[in-house]
Amino acid sequence: MVKFGLQFKANLENVTNVRPLGEDFRWFLKLKCGNCGEVPDKWQYVTLMESVPLKGGRGSASMVQKCKLCARENSIDILRDTITPYNASDNEKFKTMVQFECRGLEPIDFQPQAGFAAEGAETGTPFPEVNLLEKDWNDYDDKAKECVGIYEVTHRFIKC
């Protein structure tokens, strides 16, 4: 089992506490088979809500899949306690937002989509519907009377 951390980096404007919202948040990933190196063309997602038993009673994982090329059964599990918000103090620095425990898989790409939330840095105004698919998001904080935004979203994976 190998743990991989998804590190997030963005330029935050007047917002903080950027985080995935809810148990049904979908982490869209490209996963490489550790046995044969196959990378499917399609994005795959894992959520905290899904739990699949592993063969041989070795626990469970968020997703179990069989490689189409080599037929090896691989799995990935979201480590719930590692989910961490990206805050104003992390601005423009890489920070690990979540860790995945992988058996036979390696995450190689991440596509942020809908399902993120944030709040106004000074006012705490909630922004519950942040979509980062375009790698940029902006809105207006009525309490602070200022623009808010998340820009230049990027990521990388590290071994933990």
Phi and psi in degrees as a GROMACS rama.xvg file:
@    title "Ramachandran Plot"
@    xaxis  label "Phi"
@    yaxis  label "Psi"
@TYPE xy
-120.865  138.871  VAL-2
-102.03  133.269  LYS-3
-119.499  136.671  PHE-4
-102.937  133.652  GLY-5
-91.4214  113.774  LEU-6
-97.8787  134.363  GLN-7
-113.162  143.233  PHE-8
-144.181  137.167  LYS-9
-156.624  165.114  ALA-10
-101.81  110.539  ASN-11
-95.8737  133.258  LEU-12
-116.522  106.555  GLU-13
59.4851  24.2523  ASN-14
-131.304  161.631  VAL-15
-150.506  178.758  THR-16
55.6564  45.989  ASN-17
-75.2982  124.676  VAL-18
-155.303  159.003  ARG-19
-71.3706  141.767  PRO-20
-108.723  118.459  LEU-21
89.0256  160.789  GLY-22
-67.3513  -22.9204  GLU-23
-92.4822  9.0005  ASP-24
-58.6116  133.729  PHE-25
-102.018  118.586  ARG-26
-89.8366  106.048  TRP-27
-86.2914  119.764  PHE-28
-130.765  154.976  LEU-29
-106.459  128.637  LYS-30
-119.884  133.265  LEU-31
-103.703  133.166  LYS-32
-68.144  126.974  CYS-33
-73.3895  -15.2169  GLY-34
-86.6283  -52.3352  ASN-35
-113.424  -10.1401  CYS-36
85.0074  4.30064  GLY-37
-63.5368  134.622  GLU-38
-123.915  110.156  VAL-39
-61.7925  151.171  PRO-40
-69.9249  -30.649  ASP-41
-85.0577  147.992  LYS-42
-72.7665  142.065  TRP-43
-120.325  149.726  GLN-44
-124.474  152.136  TYR-45
-125.996  146.053  VAL-46
-133.623  160.426  THR-47
-68.5267  -26.7593  LEU-48
-69.3457  -27.0425  MET-49
-93.7579  135.111  GLU-50
-142.48  123.019  SER-51
-117.884  131.188  VAL-52
-67.6506  143.482  PRO-53
-87.8304  152.385  LEU-54
-61.2927  146.173  LYS-55
75.7673  16.3694  GLY-56
65.2574  30.6836  GLY-57
-90.0291  31.0949  ARG-58
97.6005  -150.407  GLY-59
-143.039  169.7  SER-60
-145.046  162.623  ALA-61
-67.9855  -29.989  SER-62
-153.118  137.151  MET-63
-122.085  133.091  VAL-64
-141.758  151.696  GLN-65
-102.302  128.799  LYS-66
-64.192  131.193  CYS-67
-70.6553  -23.0271  LYS-68
-88.728  -49.6594  LEU-69
-108.012  -4.66444  CYS-70
67.89  13.9134  ALA-71
-76.0658  139.639  ARG-72
-87.5539  123.452  GLU-73
-123.499  161.57  ASN-74
-146.306  158.584  SER-75
-139.716  138.443  ILE-76
-130.362  135.26  ASP-77
-80.8984  127.858  ILE-78
-87.7987  97.6179  LEU-79
-49.15  -44.1689  ARG-80
-72.3823  -5.5245  ASP-81
-97.4201  -3.90989  THR-82
-70.31  121.398  ILE-83
-132.746  137.244  THR-84
-72.4611  156.361  PRO-85
-99.2021  120.83  TYR-86
-111.273  169.367  ASN-87
-55.9793  -34.4473  ALA-88
-69.1614  -15.3305  SER-89
-93.2057  -0.299749  ASP-90
-45.4647  127.3  ASN-91
60.7927  24.2994  GLU-92
-125.484  146.666  LYS-93
-71.9824  134.525  PHE-94
-140.175  135.602  LYS-95
-70.4879  121.186  THR-96
-97.8047  -27.7957  MET-97
-160.951  154.918  VAL-98
-120.564  146.904  GLN-99
-120.069  137.549  PHE-100
-98.6079  120.062  GLU-101
-116.686  137.779  CYS-102
-121.13  102.997  ARG-103
82.194  3.38798  GLY-104
-126.907  155.097  LEU-105
-135.297  122.373  GLU-106
-71.2141  131.408  PRO-107
-120.811  -13.6367  ILE-108
-152.972  153.066  ASP-109
-134.262  137.365  PHE-110
-121.203  102.333  GLN-111
-66.8074  139.783  PRO-112
-134.214  -147.338  GLN-113
-74.3784  165.647  ALA-114
107.988  -0.728552  GLY-115
-86.5092  159.75  PHE-116
-134.196  159.434  ALA-117
-152.281  175.294  ALA-118
-144.341  155.643  GLU-119
-59.4972  134.611  GLY-120
-62.9428  -39.0291  ALA-121
-96.8186  -31.2587  GLU-122
-103.063  -20.0538  THR-123
75.2821  9.13595  GLY-124
-55.1552  124.422  THR-125
-76.8393  139.619  PRO-126
-124.165  89.4768  PHE-127
-83.3898  -5.94564  PRO-128
-127.595  72.1634  GLU-129
-98.0757  121.007  VAL-130
-109.651  118.479  ASN-131
-106.004  17.5501  LEU-132
-57.1372  -38.2837  LEU-133
-84.7462  2.92066  GLU-134
70.2375  4.81828  LYS-135
-143.294  146.972  ASP-136
-150.663  142.643  TRP-137
-147.618  160.884  ASN-138
-159.118  -167.951  ASP-139
-132.405  131.061  TYR-140
-94.7569  105.159  ASP-141
-63.3038  -36.6855  ASP-142
-64.3586  -44.4218  LYS-143
-86.8238  -13.2516  ALA-144
55.4949  48.7946  LYS-145
-148.528  156.968  GLU-146
-72.5381  146.924  CYS-147
-127.866  152.329  VAL-148
-167.997  162.888  GLY-149
-129.077  119.854  ILE-150
-128.491  158.684  TYR-151
53.7718  45.7061  GLU-152
-67.0031  129.162  VAL-153
-142.736  172.568  THR-154
-155.022  168.925  HIS-155
-157.874  161.248  ARG-156
-109.588  142.291  PHE-157
-129.082  153.308  ILE-158
-81.0462  134.771  LYS-159
